[in-house]
Amino acid sequence: MTIGEAAAATGLPAKTIRYYEAEGLVTPLRGPNGYRRYRDSDVAKLAFVARARALGFTLDDCRALLALWTDRGRTSAEVKRIAAQHLDAIAARIASLQGMQAQLRHLVAACAGDDRPDCPILDSLAPCEPPPAR
């Protein structure tokens, strides 16, 4: 199938499919005219990567998961290790975002939001007094 057909089948843009090819995640055949020809197995790999990326896995994680998916000698422990590490990274990002949310919530509450120039939000962002206006 063509790249357009593979894109339609996976929901991925052709540009993303070409990028995944450049990253070595899929290796489509090339016809005599040089055009890519995607096999069903290529489309299955692209769909797999698309779902993994939707869960936030990195390309390196996708590469490792894809290799494990195609390796019938794999152990589920290997897959679980990658997923657990990703889950820990997500938890750390959530904690960081919650910290940002709490800080910003405090700053928004402290700002009067009126016609005065005083603003605790800007004060918290600024390392010093603002430069003179031109």
Contact map, one row per residue, 1 for C-alpha under 8 A:
11101100000000000000000000000000000011100000000000000000000000000000000000000000000000000000000000000000000000000000000000000000000000
11111100000000000000000000000000001111000000000000000000000000000000000000000000000000000000000000000000000000000000000000000000000000
11111110000001001000000000000000000111000000000000000000000000000000000000000000000000000000000000000000000000000000000000000000000000
01111111000001000000000000000000000000000000000000000000000000000000000000000000000000000000000000000000000000000000000000000000000000
11111111100000000000000000000000000000000000000000000000000000000000000000000000000000000000000000000000000000000000000000000000000000
11111111110000000000000000000000000001000010000000000000000000000000000000000000000000000000000000000000000000000000000000000000000000
00111111111111001000000000000000000000000000000000000000000000000000000000000000000000000000000000000000000000000000000000000000000000
00011111111100000000000000000000000000000000000000000000000000000000000000000000000000000000000000000000000000000000000000000000000000
00001111111000000000000000000000000000000010000000000000000000000000000000000000000000000000000000000000000000000000000000000000000000
00000111111100000000000000000000000000000010011001000000000000000000000000000000000000000000000000000000000000000000000000000000000000
00000011111110000000000000000000000000000000000000000000000000000000000000000000000000000000000000000000000000000000000000000000000000
00000011011111011000000000000000000000000000000001000000000000000000000000000000000000000000000000000000000000000000000000000000000000
00000010001111111000000000000000000000000000000000000000000000000000000000000000000000000000000000000000000000000000000000000000000000
00110010000111111100000000000000000000000000000000000000000000000000000000000000000000000000000000000000000000000000000000000000000000
00000000000011111110000000000000000000000000000000000000000000000000000000000000000000000000000000000000000000000000000000000000000000
00000000000111111111000000000000000000000000000000000000000000000000000000000000000000000000000000000000000000000000000000000000000000
00100010000111111111100000000000000000000000010000000000000000000000000000000000000000000000000000000000000000000000000000000000000000
00000000000001111111110000000000000000000000000000000000000000000000000000000000000000000000000000000000000000000000000000000000000000
00000000000000111111111000000000000000000000000000000000000000000000000000000000000000000000000000000000000000000000000000000000000000
00000000000000011111111111000000000000000000000000000000000000000000000000000000000000000000000000000000000000000000000000000000000000
00000000000000001111111111110000000000000000000000000000000000000000000000000000000000000000000000000000000000000000000000000000000000
00000000000000000111111110000000000000000000000000000000000000000000000000000000000000000000000000000000000000000000000000000000000000
00000000000000000011111111000000000000000000000000000000000000000000000000000000000000000000000000000000000000000000000000000000000000
00000000000000000001111111100000000000000000000000000000000000000000000000000000000000000000000000000000000000000000000000000000000000
00000000000000000001111111100000000000000000110000000000000000100100000000000000000000000000000000000000000000000000000000000000000000
00000000000000000001101111110000000000000100110000000000000000000000000000000000000000000000000000000000000000000000000000000000000000
00000000000000000000100111111000000000000100000000000000000000000000000000000000000000000000000000000000000000000000000000000000000000
00000000000000000000100001111100000111100100000000000000000000000000000000000000000000000000000000000000000000000000000000000000000000
00000000000000000000000000111110000111100000000000000000000000000000000000000000000000000000000000000000000000000000000000000000000000
00000000000000000000000000011111111110000000000000000000000000000000000000000000000000000000000000000000000000000000000000000000000000
00000000000000000000000000001111111110000000000000000000000000000000000000000000000000000000000000000000000000000000000000000000000000
00000000000000000000000000000111111000000000000000000000000000000000000000000000000000000000000000000000000000000000000000000000000000
00000000000000000000000000000111111000000000000000000000000000000000000000000000000000000000000000000000000000000000000000000000000000
00000000000000000000000000000111111100000000000000000000000000000000000000000000000000000000000000000000000000000000000000000000000000
01000000000000000000000000000111111110000000000000000000000000000000000000000000000000000000000000000000000000000000000000000000000000
01100000000000000000000000011110011111000000000000000000000000000000000000000000000000000000000000000000000000000000000000000000000000
11100000000000000000000000011110001111100000000000000000000000000000000000000000000000000000000000000000000000000000000000000000000000
11100100000000000000000000011000000111111110000000000000000000000000000000000000000000000000000000000000000000000000000000000000000000
10000000000000000000000000011000000011111110000000000000000000000000000000000000000000000000000000000000000000000000000000000000000000
00000000000000000000000000000000000001111111000000000000000000000000000000000000000000000000000000000000000000000000000000000000000000
00000000000000000000000000000000000001111111100000000000000000000000000000000000000000000000000000000000000000000000000000000000000000
00000000000000000000000001110000000001111111110000000000000000000000000000000000000000000000000000000000000000000000000000000000000000
00000100110000000000000000000000000001111111111000000000000000000000000000000000000000000000000000000000000000000000000000000000000000
00000000000000000000000000000000000000011111111100000000000000000000000000000000000000000000000000000000000000000000000000000000000000
00000000000000000000000011000000000000001111111110000000000000000100000000000000000000000000000000000000000000000000000000000000000000
00000000010000001000000011000000000000000111111111000000000000000000000000000000000000000000000000000000000000000000000000000000000000
00000000010000000000000000000000000000000011111111100000000000000000000000000000000000000000000000000000000000000000000000000000000000
00000000000000000000000000000000000000000001111111110000000000000100000000000000000000000000000000000000000000000000000000000000000000
00000000000000000000000000000000000000000000111111111000000001000100000000000000000000000000000000000000000000000000000000000000000000
00000000010100000000000000000000000000000000011111111100000000000000000000000000000000000000000000000000000000000000000000000000000000
00000000000000000000000000000000000000000000001111111110000000000000000000000000000000000000000000000000000000000000000000000000000000
00000000000000000000000000000000000000000000000111111111100001000000000000000000000000000000000000000000000000000000000000000000000000
00000000000000000000000000000000000000000000000011111111111001000000000000000000000000000000000000000000000000000000000000000000000000
00000000000000000000000000000000000000000000000001111111100000000000000000000000000000000000000000000000000000000000000000000000000000
00000000000000000000000000000000000000000000000000111111100000000000000000000000000000000000000000000000000000000000000000000000000000
00000000000000000000000000000000000000000000000000011111110000000000000000000000000000000000000000000000000000000000000000000000000000
00000000000000000000000000000000000000000000000000011111111111000000000000000000000001000000000000000000000000000000000000000000000000
00000000000000000000000000000000000000000000000000001001111111000000000000000000000000000000000000000000000000000000000000000000000000
00000000000000000000000000000000000000000000000000001000111111100000000000000000000000000000000000000000000000000000000000000000000000
00000000000000000000000000000000000000000000000000000000111111110000000000000000000000000000000000000000000000000000000000000000000000
00000000000000000000000000000000000000000000000000000000111111111000000000000000010000000000000000000000000000000000000000000000000000
00000000000000000000000000000000000000000000000010011000111111111100000000000000000000000000000000000000000000000000000000000000000000
00000000000000000000000010000000000000000000000000000000001111111110000000000000000000000000000000000000000000000000000000000000000000
00000000000000000000000000000000000000000000000000000000000111111111000000000000000000000000000000000000000000000000000000000000000000
00000000000000000000000000000000000000000000000000000000000011111111100000000010010000000000000000000000000000000000000000000000000000
00000000000000000000000010000000000000000000100110000000000001111111110000000000000000000000000000000000000000000000000000000000000000
00000000000000000000000000000000000000000000000000000000000000111111111000000000000000000000000000000000000000000000000000000000000000
00000000000000000000000000000000000000000000000000000000000000011111111101000110000000000000000000000000000000000000000000000000000000
00000000000000000000000000000000000000000000000000000000000000001111111101000000000000000000000000000000000000000000000000000000000000
00000000000000000000000000000000000000000000000000000000000000000111111100000000000000000000000000000000000000000000000000000000000000
00000000000000000000000000000000000000000000000000000000000000000011111111000000000000000000000000000000000000000000000000000000000000
00000000000000000000000000000000000000000000000000000000000000000001111111000000000000000000000000000000000000000000000000000000000000
00000000000000000000000000000000000000000000000000000000000000000000001111100000000000000000000000000000000000000000000000000000000000
00000000000000000000000000000000000000000000000000000000000000000001101111110100000000000000000000000000000000000000000000000000000000
00000000000000000000000000000000000000000000000000000000000000000000000011111110000000000000000000000000000000000000000000000000000000
00000000000000000000000000000000000000000000000000000000000000000000000001111111000000000000000000000000000000000000000000000000000000
00000000000000000000000000000000000000000000000000000000000000000000000000111111100000000000000000000000000000000000000000000000000000
00000000000000000000000000000000000000000000000000000000000000000001000001111111110000000000000000000000000000000000000000000000000000
00000000000000000000000000000000000000000000000000000000000000001001000000111111111000000000000000000000000000000000000000000000000000
00000000000000000000000000000000000000000000000000000000000000000000000000011111111100000000000000000000000000000000000000000000000000
00000000000000000000000000000000000000000000000000000000000000000000000000001111111110000000000000000000000000000000000000000000000000
00000000000000000000000000000000000000000000000000000000000010001000000000000111111111000000000000000000000000000000000000000000000000
00000000000000000000000000000000000000000000000000000000000000000000000000000011111111100000000000000000000000000000000000000000000000
00000000000000000000000000000000000000000000000000000000000000000000000000000001111111110000000000000000000000000000000000000000000000
00000000000000000000000000000000000000000000000000000000000000000000000000000000111111111000000000000000000000000000000000000000000000
00000000000000000000000000000000000000000000000000000000100000000000000000000000011111111100000000000000000000000000000000000000000000
00000000000000000000000000000000000000000000000000000000000000000000000000000000001111111110000000000000000000000000000000000000000000
00000000000000000000000000000000000000000000000000000000000000000000000000000000000111111111000000000000000000000000000000000000000000
00000000000000000000000000000000000000000000000000000000000000000000000000000000000011111111100000000000000000000000000000000000000000
00000000000000000000000000000000000000000000000000000000000000000000000000000000000001111111110000000000000000000000000000000000000000
00000000000000000000000000000000000000000000000000000000000000000000000000000000000000111111111000000000000000000000000000000000000000
00000000000000000000000000000000000000000000000000000000000000000000000000000000000000011111111100000000000000000000000000000000000000
00000000000000000000000000000000000000000000000000000000000000000000000000000000000000001111111110000000000000000000000000000000000000
00000000000000000000000000000000000000000000000000000000000000000000000000000000000000000111111111000000000000000000000000000000000000
00000000000000000000000000000000000000000000000000000000000000000000000000000000000000000011111111100000000000000000000000000000000000
00000000000000000000000000000000000000000000000000000000000000000000000000000000000000000001111111110000000000000000000000000000000000
00000000000000000000000000000000000000000000000000000000000000000000000000000000000000000000111111111000000000000000000000000000000000
00000000000000000000000000000000000000000000000000000000000000000000000000000000000000000000011111111100000000000000000000000000000000
00000000000000000000000000000000000000000000000000000000000000000000000000000000000000000000001111111110000000000000000000000000000000
00000000000000000000000000000000000000000000000000000000000000000000000000000000000000000000000111111111000000000000000000000000000000
00000000000000000000000000000000000000000000000000000000000000000000000000000000000000000000000011111111100000000000000000000000000000
00000000000000000000000000000000000000000000000000000000000000000000000000000000000000000000000001111111110000000000000000000000000000
00000000000000000000000000000000000000000000000000000000000000000000000000000000000000000000000000111111111000000000000000000000000000
00000000000000000000000000000000000000000000000000000000000000000000000000000000000000000000000000011111111100000000000000000000000000
00000000000000000000000000000000000000000000000000000000000000000000000000000000000000000000000000001111111110000000000000000000000000
00000000000000000000000000000000000000000000000000000000000000000000000000000000000000000000000000000111111111000000000000000000000000
00000000000000000000000000000000000000000000000000000000000000000000000000000000000000000000000000000011111111100000000110000000000000
00000000000000000000000000000000000000000000000000000000000000000000000000000000000000000000000000000001111111100000000010000000000000
00000000000000000000000000000000000000000000000000000000000000000000000000000000000000000000000000000000111111110000000000000000000000
00000000000000000000000000000000000000000000000000000000000000000000000000000000000000000000000000000000011111110000000100000000000000
00000000000000000000000000000000000000000000000000000000000000000000000000000000000000000000000000000000001111111000001110000000000000
00000000000000000000000000000000000000000000000000000000000000000000000000000000000000000000000000000000000011111100001000000000000000
00000000000000000000000000000000000000000000000000000000000000000000000000000000000000000000000000000000000000111111001000000000000000
00000000000000000000000000000000000000000000000000000000000000000000000000000000000000000000000000000000000000011111000000000000000000
00000000000000000000000000000000000000000000000000000000000000000000000000000000000000000000000000000000000000001111100000000000000000
00000000000000000000000000000000000000000000000000000000000000000000000000000000000000000000000000000000000000001111110000000000000000
00000000000000000000000000000000000000000000000000000000000000000000000000000000000000000000000000000000000000000011111000000000000000
00000000000000000000000000000000000000000000000000000000000000000000000000000000000000000000000000000000000000000001111100000000000000
00000000000000000000000000000000000000000000000000000000000000000000000000000000000000000000000000000000000000111000111111100000000000
00000000000000000000000000000000000000000000000000000000000000000000000000000000000000000000000000000000001001100000011111110000000000
00000000000000000000000000000000000000000000000000000000000000000000000000000000000000000000000000000000001100100000001111111000000000
00000000000000000000000000000000000000000000000000000000000000000000000000000000000000000000000000000000000000000000001111111100000000
00000000000000000000000000000000000000000000000000000000000000000000000000000000000000000000000000000000000000000000001111111100000000
00000000000000000000000000000000000000000000000000000000000000000000000000000000000000000000000000000000000000000000000111111110000000
00000000000000000000000000000000000000000000000000000000000000000000000000000000000000000000000000000000000000000000000011111110000000
00000000000000000000000000000000000000000000000000000000000000000000000000000000000000000000000000000000000000000000000001111111110000
00000000000000000000000000000000000000000000000000000000000000000000000000000000000000000000000000000000000000000000000000011111100000
00000000000000000000000000000000000000000000000000000000000000000000000000000000000000000000000000000000000000000000000000000111110000
00000000000000000000000000000000000000000000000000000000000000000000000000000000000000000000000000000000000000000000000000000111111000
00000000000000000000000000000000000000000000000000000000000000000000000000000000000000000000000000000000000000000000000000000101111100
00000000000000000000000000000000000000000000000000000000000000000000000000000000000000000000000000000000000000000000000000000000111110
00000000000000000000000000000000000000000000000000000000000000000000000000000000000000000000000000000000000000000000000000000000011111
00000000000000000000000000000000000000000000000000000000000000000000000000000000000000000000000000000000000000000000000000000000001111
00000000000000000000000000000000000000000000000000000000000000000000000000000000000000000000000000000000000000000000000000000000000111
